[in-house]
Amino acid sequence: MTRMKAMDYSQTGTRRPAGAPTSTGGIRRSNRKNEDCEGAWSPVSTRKRHWTQSGVFGLFRVAALINGFALLFIVGFLLLNGWKAINWTFLSQAPMDSMTRGGILPCIIGTVLLSFGAMVVAFPWGVASAIYLHEYAKPGPALRVIRLGINNLAGVPSVVFGLFGLAFFVTWCKLGVSVLSGALTLGALVLPVIIGTAEEALRSVPATYREASLALGATKWQTIYRVVLPAAFPGMLTGSILGISRAAGETAAIMFTAAVFFTPHLPSSLFDPVMALPYHIYVLATAGTQIEATRPLQYGTSLVLIGLVLGMNLIAIFYRARLQRQA
């Protein structure tokens, strides 16, 4: 006789094989999950999350306001104390009478030469290094060590680079205290920043650009040169902006390699020493013959340095924006 499996009926009238687990436990677990979800989205928890978010964003706003007020306070203090010293004579003549009168034209020319010289040295090397690290180097311990060294170099104090420039460029290479020695030292100083920003710019280029170029028959170098670099170049200019700002404001890196206490003449070659705005401020504030009498000159020189850095940054920013519009 054929055995028939016993069937029982649930409350809904559907048949269920004998021995199968009842749905009561599953219903309870489902109800428990629903209760947990309802608790997570309850008005109390929603208000708590809203208060936490508001508190964190409030801290961010306070930090931004503190930075903004600090910048406004510093610039306002310099304007209040140094605007009287700025005139055409101050901007177009060399210092006179033990640097208690006259202007700062040699300092302006020296700062511009050192800043752009550093970028001429560092930008091509930084971009080339970033291309190798991101496009050609194989992942492994050696690549990690190289990137670790670059990150560590970015945090080395500038005086260490100054001593390196003194020992290597000035003494060993026999370049002397000159524009060339200072530009090479500042180039080494800003090189880690440029490598980092250039590599991030290359990383931001979509992989589909490379795949499409390679699929059309282009070589890897043609893909990098004609597709990847134009797309990443506006981002690379960010590194140059940061590099110019740092190079223009450095004192310790050039006081051993390029800057001199006083020279009434403009440099005629790359092997001549120069005056520079940061070192001139340092000299007036610490080693001048009449420190108190030169206070307005110190504040005026600081204002000119801020304006010069801002102007060079604006040029780079406008050029980057133009490239981004053309892309």
C-alpha positions as CSV (number, residue, x, y, z in Angstrom):
1,M,0.0,0.0,0.0
2,T,1.3,3.3,-1.0
3,R,2.2,5.5,1.9
4,M,1.1,9.0,1.8
5,K,3.1,11.7,3.6
6,A,1.2,13.2,6.4
7,M,0.3,16.8,5.7
8,D,-0.9,19.3,8.2
9,Y,-2.5,22.6,7.7
10,S,-1.5,26.0,8.9
11,Q,-3.9,28.6,10.0
12,T,-4.0,30.1,6.5
13,G,-5.2,26.8,5.1
14,T,-2.0,26.0,3.1
15,R,-0.6,22.5,3.3
16,R,2.9,22.0,4.8
17,P,4.9,18.7,4.9
18,A,5.0,16.9,8.2
19,G,8.2,17.7,10.2
20,A,8.8,21.0,8.4
21,P,9.5,23.9,10.8
22,T,6.7,26.2,11.6
23,S,6.9,29.7,10.4
24,T,6.4,31.2,13.9
25,G,10.1,31.5,14.6
26,G,10.7,33.2,11.2
27,I,7.9,35.6,11.8
28,R,9.3,36.5,15.2
29,R,12.8,37.1,13.7
30,S,11.2,39.2,10.9
31,N,9.3,41.2,13.5
32,R,12.5,41.7,15.5
33,K,14.3,43.0,12.5
34,N,11.5,45.3,11.7
35,E,11.5,46.6,15.3
36,D,15.3,47.2,15.0
37,C,14.9,49.1,11.8
38,E,12.1,51.1,13.3
39,G,14.3,51.9,16.3
40,A,17.1,52.9,14.1
41,W,14.9,55.4,12.3
42,S,13.0,56.5,15.3
43,P,12.6,60.2,16.0
44,V,15.1,60.1,18.9
45,S,17.9,58.4,16.9
46,T,17.2,60.8,13.9
47,R,17.5,63.8,16.2
48,K,20.7,62.4,17.6
49,R,22.3,61.9,14.2
50,H,21.2,65.4,13.2
51,W,22.8,66.9,16.3
52,T,26.0,65.0,15.7
53,Q,26.1,66.1,12.0
54,S,25.4,69.7,13.0
55,G,28.1,69.6,15.7
56,V,30.7,68.3,13.3
57,F,29.8,70.8,10.6
58,G,29.9,73.5,13.2
59,L,33.4,72.6,14.1
60,F,34.4,72.8,10.5
61,R,32.8,76.2,10.2
62,V,34.6,77.4,13.3
63,A,38.0,76.1,12.0
64,A,37.4,77.9,8.6
65,L,36.4,81.1,10.4
66,I,39.5,81.0,12.6
67,N,41.8,80.6,9.6
68,G,40.0,83.3,7.7
69,F,40.1,85.8,10.7
70,A,43.8,84.9,11.3
71,L,44.6,85.7,7.6
72,L,42.6,88.9,7.7
73,F,44.3,89.9,11.0
74,I,47.8,89.4,9.7
75,V,47.2,91.2,6.4
76,G,45.4,94.0,8.2
77,F,48.2,94.4,10.7
78,L,50.8,94.6,7.9
79,L,48.6,97.1,5.9
80,L,48.2,99.2,9.0
81,N,51.9,99.4,9.7
82,G,53.4,99.2,6.3
83,W,51.3,101.0,3.7
84,K,53.1,104.3,4.3
85,A,56.4,102.7,3.2
86,I,55.1,101.6,-0.2
87,N,55.7,104.1,-3.0
88,W,57.3,104.2,-6.4
89,T,60.8,104.9,-4.8
90,F,60.4,101.9,-2.5
91,L,59.5,99.6,-5.5
92,S,62.0,101.0,-8.0
93,Q,65.3,101.7,-6.2
94,A,68.0,99.8,-4.3
95,P,68.5,100.1,-0.6
96,M,70.5,103.1,0.6
97,D,72.1,104.4,3.8
98,S,72.7,101.0,5.4
99,M,69.2,99.8,4.2
100,T,67.4,102.4,6.3
101,R,66.2,104.3,3.1
102,G,65.6,103.5,-0.5
103,G,63.8,100.6,-2.0
104,I,63.7,96.9,-2.5
105,L,64.0,96.4,-6.3
106,P,67.0,94.0,-6.2
107,C,65.0,91.9,-3.6
108,I,62.0,91.7,-5.9
109,I,64.0,90.7,-8.9
110,G,66.0,88.1,-6.9
111,T,62.8,86.6,-5.5
112,V,61.2,86.3,-8.9
113,L,64.4,84.7,-10.4
114,L,64.7,82.2,-7.6
115,S,61.0,81.2,-7.6
116,F,60.7,80.7,-11.4
117,G,64.2,79.1,-11.5
118,A,63.1,76.6,-8.9
119,M,60.0,75.8,-11.0
120,V,62.0,75.4,-14.2
121,V,64.2,72.9,-12.3
122,A,61.5,71.0,-10.3
123,F,58.4,70.9,-12.6
124,P,59.8,68.8,-15.4
125,W,61.6,66.5,-13.0
126,G,58.6,66.1,-10.8
127,V,56.2,65.4,-13.7
128,A,58.7,62.9,-15.2
129,S,59.0,61.1,-11.8
130,A,55.3,61.0,-11.4
131,I,54.8,59.5,-14.9
132,Y,57.4,56.8,-14.1
133,L,55.9,56.0,-10.7
134,H,52.3,55.8,-11.9
135,E,52.6,54.5,-15.4
136,Y,55.7,52.4,-15.6
137,A,56.9,51.3,-12.2
138,K,55.7,47.8,-11.1
139,P,54.0,47.6,-7.7
140,G,56.2,46.1,-5.1
141,P,58.5,46.9,-2.1
142,A,60.8,49.1,-4.2
143,L,58.0,51.4,-5.3
144,R,56.7,51.6,-1.7
145,V,60.1,52.6,-0.5
146,I,60.4,55.3,-3.1
147,R,57.1,56.8,-2.3
148,L,57.9,56.7,1.4
149,G,61.1,58.6,0.7
150,I,59.2,61.2,-1.3
151,N,56.7,61.7,1.5
152,N,59.5,62.0,4.1
153,L,61.3,64.6,1.9
154,A,58.2,66.7,1.9
155,G,58.4,67.1,5.6
156,V,62.2,67.8,5.9
157,P,62.9,71.3,7.3
158,S,64.1,73.8,4.8
159,V,67.3,74.5,6.7
160,V,68.4,70.9,5.9
161,F,67.9,71.6,2.2
162,G,69.9,74.8,2.6
163,L,72.8,72.9,4.2
164,F,72.6,70.3,1.4
165,G,72.7,73.1,-1.2
166,L,75.7,74.7,0.5
167,A,77.6,71.4,0.6
168,F,76.7,70.1,-2.8
169,F,75.9,72.9,-5.2
170,V,77.9,75.7,-3.7
171,T,81.0,73.8,-2.5
172,W,81.2,70.5,-4.4
173,C,79.9,71.7,-7.7
174,K,81.7,75.0,-7.3
175,L,78.7,77.1,-8.3
176,G,79.3,79.5,-5.5
177,V,76.6,81.6,-3.8
178,S,74.5,82.3,-6.9
179,V,71.1,82.4,-8.5
180,L,71.8,78.9,-9.9
181,S,72.7,77.4,-6.6
182,G,69.6,78.9,-4.9
183,A,67.3,77.8,-7.8
184,L,68.6,74.2,-7.6
185,T,68.2,74.1,-3.9
186,L,64.7,75.4,-4.0
187,G,63.9,73.0,-6.8
188,A,65.0,70.1,-4.6
189,L,62.8,71.6,-1.8
190,V,59.6,71.7,-3.8
191,L,60.2,68.5,-5.8
192,P,58.3,66.2,-3.4
193,V,55.2,68.4,-3.5
194,I,55.2,68.5,-7.3
195,I,55.7,64.7,-7.6
196,G,52.8,64.1,-5.2
197,T,50.3,66.4,-6.9
198,A,51.4,65.3,-10.4
199,E,50.9,61.6,-9.4
200,E,47.4,62.4,-8.0
201,A,46.5,64.2,-11.3
202,L,47.6,61.2,-13.3
203,R,45.6,58.9,-11.0
204,S,42.5,61.1,-11.6
205,V,42.5,60.5,-15.3
206,P,39.9,57.8,-16.1
207,A,41.3,54.4,-17.2
208,T,38.9,54.4,-20.2
209,Y,41.0,57.2,-21.8
210,R,44.1,54.9,-21.8
211,E,42.1,51.8,-22.9
212,A,40.5,53.7,-25.8
213,S,43.8,55.1,-27.0
214,L,45.5,51.7,-26.8
215,A,42.6,50.1,-28.6
216,L,43.0,52.5,-31.5
217,G,46.6,51.3,-31.9
218,A,48.6,54.0,-30.0
219,T,51.7,53.0,-28.1
220,K,51.9,53.5,-24.4
221,W,54.1,56.6,-24.7
222,Q,51.8,58.1,-27.3
223,T,48.9,57.4,-25.0
224,I,50.6,59.2,-22.1
225,Y,51.9,62.1,-24.2
226,R,48.8,62.8,-26.2
227,V,45.9,61.6,-24.0
228,V,46.9,61.3,-20.3
229,L,49.2,64.4,-19.9
230,P,46.7,66.9,-21.5
231,A,43.9,65.6,-19.2
232,A,46.1,65.7,-16.1
233,F,48.1,68.9,-16.8
234,P,45.6,71.3,-15.1
235,G,45.9,69.2,-11.9
236,M,49.7,69.2,-12.2
237,L,49.6,73.0,-12.1
238,T,48.3,72.8,-8.6
239,G,51.7,71.5,-7.5
240,S,53.4,74.3,-9.3
241,I,51.2,76.8,-7.5
242,L,52.1,75.3,-4.1
243,G,55.8,75.1,-5.2
244,I,55.9,78.8,-6.2
245,S,54.4,79.9,-2.9
246,R,56.8,77.9,-0.8
247,A,59.9,78.8,-2.9
248,A,59.1,82.5,-2.8
249,G,58.8,82.5,1.0
250,E,61.8,80.4,2.0
251,T,64.6,82.0,3.9
252,A,66.8,79.2,5.3
253,A,67.2,77.4,2.0
254,I,68.6,80.5,0.2
255,M,70.6,82.2,3.0
256,F,73.4,79.7,2.5
257,T,73.2,79.3,-1.3
258,A,71.9,82.4,-3.1
259,A,71.0,85.4,-0.9
260,V,73.4,88.1,0.3
261,F,73.1,90.8,2.9
262,F,73.4,93.7,0.5
263,T,74.1,94.3,-3.2
264,P,73.1,97.5,-5.1
265,H,73.3,95.8,-8.5
266,L,70.9,93.5,-10.3
267,P,72.3,90.0,-11.3
268,S,73.8,89.9,-14.7
269,S,74.1,86.1,-14.9
270,L,73.0,82.9,-13.1
271,F,76.3,82.9,-11.2
272,D,75.7,86.2,-9.4
273,P,74.4,86.4,-5.9
274,V,71.1,88.2,-5.3
275,M,69.0,89.8,-2.6
276,A,65.6,88.2,-1.8
277,L,62.6,89.5,0.0
278,P,62.4,86.8,2.8
279,Y,66.1,87.2,3.6
280,H,65.9,91.0,3.4
281,I,63.0,90.9,6.0
282,Y,65.1,88.7,8.2
283,V,68.1,91.0,8.0
284,L,66.1,94.1,8.7
285,A,64.4,92.5,11.7
286,T,67.4,90.9,13.3
287,A,70.8,92.1,12.0
288,G,70.2,95.7,10.8
289,T,72.0,98.6,12.2
290,Q,68.8,100.5,13.1
291,I,66.1,97.9,13.6
292,E,63.5,100.1,15.1
293,A,64.0,102.8,12.4
294,T,63.4,100.2,9.7
295,R,60.1,98.8,11.1
296,P,58.0,100.5,8.4
297,L,60.4,99.0,5.7
298,Q,60.0,95.6,7.3
299,Y,56.2,95.7,7.1
300,G,56.3,97.2,3.6
301,T,58.6,94.5,2.4
302,S,56.3,91.8,3.9
303,L,53.3,93.3,2.1
304,V,55.2,93.3,-1.2
305,L,56.2,89.7,-0.6
306,I,52.6,88.7,0.0
307,G,51.4,90.6,-3.1
308,L,54.2,89.0,-5.2
309,V,53.3,85.5,-4.1
310,L,49.6,86.2,-4.7
311,G,50.3,87.6,-8.2
312,M,52.4,84.6,-9.2
313,N,49.7,82.3,-7.9
314,L,46.9,84.1,-9.7
315,I,48.9,83.8,-13.0
316,A,49.1,80.1,-12.5
317,I,45.5,79.8,-11.4
318,F,44.2,81.7,-14.5
319,Y,46.3,79.6,-16.8
320,R,45.0,76.4,-15.2
321,A,41.4,77.6,-15.5
322,R,42.0,78.3,-19.2
323,L,43.4,74.8,-19.7
324,Q,40.4,73.3,-17.9
325,R,38.0,75.2,-20.2
326,Q,39.8,74.1,-23.3
327,A,39.8,70.4,-22.2
